[in-house]
Amino acid sequence: MNIREIFARNLRAVRRDKGLSQEELAHRAELDRTYISALERNVYNPTIDVVARLADALDVEPATLLQRTTGEDQK
């Protein structure tokens, strides 16, 4: 799994864990809802600034959105 796939999976998981819709996350991060959707589907590459904005909006560290899970393929 590459870093974009990991980010997409983690973004969706954290957003859902926080009970937020894509619309609410987009509002909090001052981004478009369709952009959030595209990020979660691994369509776009987020900039480091976008990762930071999303992390702030989700009240997590940016590393949380990029972290591999234990035993995950390192490729």
C-alpha distances in whole Angstrom, upper triangle without the diagonal:
4,7,8,6,7,10,11,10,12,15,16,16,18,20,21,22,24,26,25,25,23,27,28,25,25,29,28,26,28,26,26,25,24,21,20,19,18,15,14,14,12,15,16,15,17,19,19,22,21,18,21,23,21,21,25,25,23,25,22,21,19,16,16,14,12,12,9,11,13,11,8,6,7,6
4,6,5,6,9,10,11,12,14,16,17,18,20,21,22,24,26,25,25,23,26,27,24,24,28,27,24,26,24,24,24,22,20,19,18,16,14,14,13,10,13,13,12,14,16,16,19,18,16,19,21,19,19,23,24,22,24,21,20,17,15,15,13,10,11,10,12,15,14,10,9,8,6
4,5,5,6,9,10,10,12,14,15,16,18,20,21,22,24,23,23,21,24,25,21,21,25,24,21,23,21,22,22,21,18,17,17,15,12,12,13,10,13,12,10,11,13,12,16,15,12,15,18,16,16,19,20,19,21,18,16,13,12,12,10,7,9,8,12,15,15,11,11,9,9
4,5,5,6,9,10,10,12,14,15,16,18,20,21,23,21,21,18,21,22,19,19,22,22,19,21,18,19,18,17,14,13,14,12,9,9,10,6,9,8,7,8,11,12,15,13,11,15,16,15,15,19,19,18,20,18,17,14,13,13,10,8,11,11,14,17,18,14,13,13,12
4,5,5,6,9,10,11,12,14,15,17,18,20,21,20,20,18,21,22,19,20,23,23,20,23,20,20,19,18,15,14,13,12,9,9,8,6,10,10,10,11,14,15,18,16,14,17,19,16,17,20,20,19,21,19,18,15,14,14,11,9,11,10,12,15,15,12,12,12,11
4,5,5,6,8,10,10,12,14,15,16,18,20,19,20,18,21,22,18,20,23,22,20,22,20,21,20,19,17,15,15,14,11,10,11,9,13,13,12,12,15,15,17,15,12,16,17,15,14,18,19,17,18,16,15,13,11,10,8,6,7,7,9,12,13,10,10,11,11
4,5,5,6,9,10,10,12,14,15,16,18,17,17,15,18,19,15,16,19,18,16,19,17,18,17,16,14,12,13,12,8,8,10,8,11,11,9,9,12,11,14,12,9,12,14,11,11,15,15,14,16,13,13,10,10,9,5,5,8,9,11,15,16,13,14,14,14
4,6,5,6,9,10,11,12,14,16,17,15,15,13,16,17,14,15,18,18,16,18,16,16,14,14,12,9,9,9,6,4,6,6,9,10,10,10,13,14,16,13,11,14,15,12,13,16,16,14,17,15,15,13,13,12,8,9,11,12,13,17,18,15,16,16,16
4,6,5,6,9,10,11,12,14,16,15,15,14,17,18,15,17,20,19,18,21,18,19,17,16,15,12,12,12,9,7,8,9,12,13,13,13,16,17,18,16,13,16,17,14,14,17,17,14,17,15,16,14,13,11,8,9,10,10,11,14,15,12,14,15,16
4,5,5,6,8,10,10,12,14,14,15,14,17,17,14,16,19,18,16,19,18,19,17,17,16,12,13,14,11,8,11,11,15,15,14,13,16,15,17,14,11,14,15,11,11,14,14,11,14,11,12,11,10,8,5,7,8,9,10,13,15,13,15,16,17
4,6,5,6,9,10,11,12,11,12,10,14,13,10,12,15,14,13,16,14,15,13,14,12,9,10,11,8,6,10,10,13,13,13,11,14,14,15,12,9,12,12,8,9,12,11,9,12,11,12,10,11,9,6,9,11,12,13,17,19,17,18,19,20
4,6,5,6,9,10,11,10,10,9,13,13,10,12,16,15,14,17,15,15,13,13,13,9,9,11,9,6,9,11,13,14,15,14,17,17,18,15,13,15,15,11,12,15,13,11,14,13,15,14,15,12,9,12,13,14,15,18,20,17,19,20,21
4,5,5,6,9,10,10,11,12,15,15,13,15,18,17,17,20,18,19,16,17,16,13,13,15,12,9,12,14,17,17,18,17,19,19,20,17,15,17,17,13,13,15,14,11,14,12,14,14,14,11,9,12,12,13,12,16,18,16,18,20,21
4,5,5,6,9,9,11,11,14,13,11,14,16,14,14,18,17,18,16,18,16,13,14,16,13,11,14,15,18,18,18,16,18,18,18,15,13,14,14,10,9,12,11,7,10,9,11,11,12,9,8,11,12,13,13,17,19,18,20,21,23
4,5,5,6,5,7,8,11,10,7,11,13,12,12,15,14,15,13,15,14,10,11,14,12,10,14,15,18,18,18,16,18,18,18,15,13,14,13,10,10,12,10,7,10,10,13,13,15,12,10,14,15,17,17,20,23,21,23,24,25
4,5,5,6,7,9,12,11,10,13,15,15,15,18,17,17,15,16,16,13,13,16,14,11,14,17,19,20,21,19,22,22,22,18,17,18,17,13,14,15,13,10,13,13,16,17,18,14,13,16,17,18,17,20,23,21,23,25,26
4,5,8,10,12,15,13,12,16,17,16,17,20,20,20,18,20,19,16,16,19,17,14,17,19,22,22,23,21,23,22,22,20,17,18,18,14,13,15,13,10,12,12,15,16,17,13,13,16,16,17,16,19,22,20,23,25,26
4,6,9,11,13,11,10,14,14,13,14,17,18,19,17,19,19,15,16,19,17,15,19,20,23,23,23,21,22,22,21,18,17,17,16,13,12,13,10,7,9,10,14,15,17,13,13,17,17,19,19,22,25,23,26,27,29
4,7,10,12,10,10,13,14,13,15,18,18,18,16,18,19,15,16,19,18,15,19,21,23,23,24,22,24,24,23,20,19,19,18,15,15,15,13,10,13,14,18,18,20,17,16,20,20,22,21,24,27,25,28,29,31
4,7,8,6,6,10,11,10,12,14,14,15,12,15,15,12,13,16,15,14,17,19,21,21,22,20,22,22,21,18,17,17,15,12,13,14,10,9,12,14,17,17,20,17,15,19,20,22,22,25,28,26,28,29,30
4,5,5,6,8,10,11,12,14,13,12,9,12,13,10,10,14,14,12,15,18,19,19,21,19,22,22,21,18,17,19,16,13,15,16,12,11,15,16,19,19,21,19,17,20,22,23,24,27,29,27,29,30,30
4,6,5,6,9,10,10,12,10,9,6,8,9,6,7,10,11,9,12,15,15,16,17,16,18,19,18,15,15,17,14,11,14,15,12,11,15,16,19,18,20,18,16,19,21,22,23,27,29,26,28,28,29
4,6,5,6,9,10,10,9,8,5,9,10,8,9,13,13,13,15,18,18,18,19,18,20,21,19,16,17,18,15,13,15,16,12,13,16,18,21,20,23,21,18,22,24,26,27,30,32,30,31,32,32
4,5,5,6,9,10,10,10,8,12,13,10,12,15,15,14,17,19,20,20,21,18,20,21,19,16,16,17,13,11,14,13,9,10,13,16,19,19,21,19,18,21,23,25,26,30,32,30,32,32,33
4,5,5,6,8,8,9,8,11,11,8,10,13,12,12,15,17,18,17,18,15,17,17,15,12,12,13,10,8,10,10,7,7,11,13,15,15,18,16,14,17,20,22,23,27,29,27,29,29,29
4,6,5,6,5,6,5,9,8,6,9,12,11,12,15,16,16,15,16,14,15,16,14,11,12,13,10,8,12,12,9,10,14,15,17,16,19,18,16,19,22,24,25,29,31,28,30,30,30
4,6,5,6,8,8,12,11,10,13,15,15,16,19,20,20,19,20,17,18,19,16,13,15,15,11,10,13,12,9,11,14,17,19,18,22,20,18,22,24,27,28,32,34,32,33,33,34
4,6,8,10,11,14,13,11,15,17,16,16,20,21,21,19,20,16,17,17,14,12,13,12,9,8,10,9,5,8,11,13,16,15,19,18,16,20,22,25,26,30,32,30,32,32,33
4,5,9,10,13,11,10,13,15,13,15,18,18,18,16,16,13,13,13,11,8,10,9,6,6,9,8,5,9,11,13,14,13,17,16,14,17,20,23,25,29,31,29,30,30,30
4,7,9,12,11,11,14,15,14,16,19,19,19,17,17,14,14,15,12,10,12,12,8,9,12,11,9,12,15,17,18,17,20,20,18,20,24,26,28,32,34,32,33,32,32
4,7,9,7,7,11,12,11,13,16,16,15,13,14,12,13,14,12,9,11,12,9,9,13,13,11,13,16,17,18,17,20,19,17,19,22,25,27,31,33,30,31,30,30
4,5,5,7,9,10,11,13,15,15,14,13,15,13,15,17,15,12,14,16,13,12,16,16,13,15,19,20,21,19,22,22,19,21,24,26,28,32,34,30,31,31,31
4,5,5,6,9,10,11,13,14,14,13,15,14,16,18,17,13,15,17,14,12,16,16,13,15,18,19,21,20,22,21,18,20,23,25,27,30,32,29,30,30,30
4,5,5,6,9,10,11,12,11,11,14,13,16,19,18,14,16,18,16,14,18,19,16,17,21,22,23,21,23,22,19,21,24,25,27,30,32,28,29,29,28
4,5,5,6,9,10,10,9,8,10,10,12,15,14,11,12,15,13,12,15,17,15,16,19,20,20,18,20,20,16,18,21,23,25,28,30,26,27,27,26
4,5,5,6,9,10,10,9,11,10,13,15,14,10,11,14,12,9,13,14,12,13,16,17,18,16,18,17,13,16,19,20,22,26,27,24,25,25,25
4,5,5,6,9,9,10,12,12,15,18,17,14,14,17,15,13,16,18,15,15,19,19,21,18,20,19,15,17,20,21,22,26,27,24,24,25,24
4,5,5,6,5,6,9,10,14,16,17,13,14,17,16,14,17,19,17,17,21,20,21,19,20,19,15,17,19,20,22,26,26,23,23,24,22
4,5,5,6,6,7,7,11,13,14,10,10,14,13,11,13,16,15,15,18,17,18,15,16,15,12,13,16,17,19,23,24,20,21,21,20
4,5,8,9,10,10,14,16,16,13,12,15,15,12,14,17,15,14,18,17,18,15,16,15,11,13,15,16,17,21,22,19,19,20,20
4,6,8,11,12,16,18,19,16,15,19,18,15,17,21,19,18,21,20,21,19,19,18,14,15,17,17,19,22,22,19,19,20,19
4,6,7,9,13,15,17,14,13,17,17,15,17,20,19,19,22,20,20,17,18,17,13,13,16,16,18,21,21,18,17,18,16
4,7,10,13,16,17,14,15,18,18,16,19,22,21,21,24,23,23,19,20,20,16,16,19,19,21,25,25,21,21,21,19
4,6,9,13,14,11,12,16,16,14,17,20,19,19,22,21,21,17,19,19,15,15,18,19,22,25,26,22,22,21,19
4,7,9,11,10,10,13,14,13,15,18,18,19,21,20,19,15,16,17,13,13,16,17,20,24,24,21,20,19,18
4,6,8,6,6,10,10,10,12,15,15,16,18,17,16,12,14,15,11,11,15,17,20,24,25,22,22,20,20
4,5,5,6,9,10,11,12,14,15,17,18,17,15,12,14,15,13,12,16,19,22,25,26,23,23,22,21
4,5,5,6,9,10,10,12,14,15,16,15,12,9,11,13,11,11,14,17,20,24,25,23,23,21,21
4,5,5,6,9,10,11,12,14,15,14,13,10,13,15,13,13,17,20,23,26,28,26,26,24,25
4,5,5,6,8,10,10,12,14,13,13,10,13,14,11,12,16,19,22,25,27,24,25,24,24
4,6,5,6,9,10,10,12,11,10,6,9,10,8,9,12,15,18,22,24,21,22,21,21
4,5,5,6,9,10,10,9,8,6,9,11,9,11,14,17,20,23,26,23,25,23,24
4,5,5,6,9,10,10,10,9,12,13,11,14,17,20,22,26,28,26,27,26,27
4,5,5,6,8,9,10,8,11,11,9,12,15,18,20,23,26,23,25,24,25
4,5,5,6,5,6,5,9,8,7,10,12,16,18,21,24,22,24,23,24
4,5,5,6,7,8,11,11,11,14,16,19,21,24,27,25,28,27,28
4,6,8,10,10,14,13,12,15,17,21,22,25,28,26,28,28,29
4,6,9,10,12,10,10,14,15,18,19,22,25,23,26,26,27
4,7,9,12,10,11,14,15,19,19,22,26,24,27,27,28
4,6,8,7,8,11,12,15,16,19,22,21,24,23,25
4,5,5,8,10,10,14,15,18,21,20,22,21,23
4,5,6,7,9,13,15,18,21,19,21,19,21
4,5,5,6,10,12,15,17,16,18,16,18
4,5,5,9,10,13,16,15,17,17,19
4,6,9,11,14,17,15,17,16,17
4,7,10,13,15,13,14,13,14
4,6,9,12,10,12,11,14
4,7,8,6,9,8,11
4,6,6,9,10,13
4,6,9,10,14
4,6,8,12
4,6,9
4,6
4
